[in-house]
């Protein structure tokens, strides 16, 4: 038999505060590490990021890194494709002053 709840499961009354001072640092997944190391070396296009991550979507990995606090900028640049048509592509790079020191590298 199900219990009747007086407050919903996610209500503020049922939430507890979390002490973040004793938490271990979050480990990055392999695609996140690959993308972050590549961006530390310089800017990369979305296609290059997709090739680095293999089966993972590059923009999803970029989004995950942004959620972890890494400032990543995306600039749209003009280019000419193989058929001579103009287009735009995204170029990702680390944001300058907003990033903390990551993995002993600047």
N, C-alpha and C positions, 0 to 999 in steps of 0.2 A: 504494500500500500504506500502511495506517495505522501510525503509530508507536505502540508500547506505552508508556504513561506509567507511571512508577513512583509518582507522586503525582497526586491529582486536580487539575484545573485551578484550583479556587478554594481550594486548601489554603494555610495560612499560609506555607508554605515558598516559594510562588511569588509572594506578595504583596510589594509594595515600599511603603515609607512615602512619603507625599506631603508636600511642603513647601508649606504653605498661605500662607506669607508673601508670595509673589510672584504669587498668583493675582489675577485681575481680579474685581471684585465681580460677583455674579450678576445678570443682567438679569431683570426681571420680565416676564411675558407681559402682553398687553393686558388680559385679564380680571383678572389679579392686581392690576395697577395700578388698574383701575377700582374693584375691591372695596376695596383698601387706601385709596384716596382717599375713598371713601364712608364708610368706618369712621373715618377721621380726622375727618370732619365730625360724626359722632355714630352712635348705634346704628341698626341696620337689621334688619328682619325677613328671614326666609329668602326669602320671596316677592320682596321688593325686591332682594335679592342675586341671585336667579335672573333677574329682569328686567334687571339691570345687565349680567350676564354673557352674555346672549343665549342662544346655543345650548349654553353650558357649564353644568354642574350647579354651583349655588352651594356646596353642601357640599364638593365636590371642590376647588374653588378655595380655600375656607377651609382645607381639609386641606393643600394645597400651601403656603399662606402659613405655617401652623403649622410645617410641616417646615423652613421657612426661618428659623424663630426668632421669628416674630411671635406675641405672646401675644394670642389671640382667645378671648373668653369667649362662651358661649351660655347664655342664661337662658330657661327655658320660662315663658311668661306665658299666663294665661287670657284668652280672648276669646269673643265670641258671633259665629257665622258669619251669613251672609245669611238662613239659614232659622231663626234663633233657637236653634240648638243650641250648647251650650257646647263649647269645644275648647281646645287648647293650641297655641301656635306658638313657634318659636325666635326669639329676638332676639339678634343678634350684636353685640358691641362689643369694642373693644380693651381688653386688660387694662391696668390702670393703671401700676404702677411697674415691671413686668417688661419693658416695651418699650424698646428703644433708640431713639434719635432716627432717624427714617426720612425720607429725602428732604428734609431741612432743615425739617421740620415736627415739632411736638411733639404 
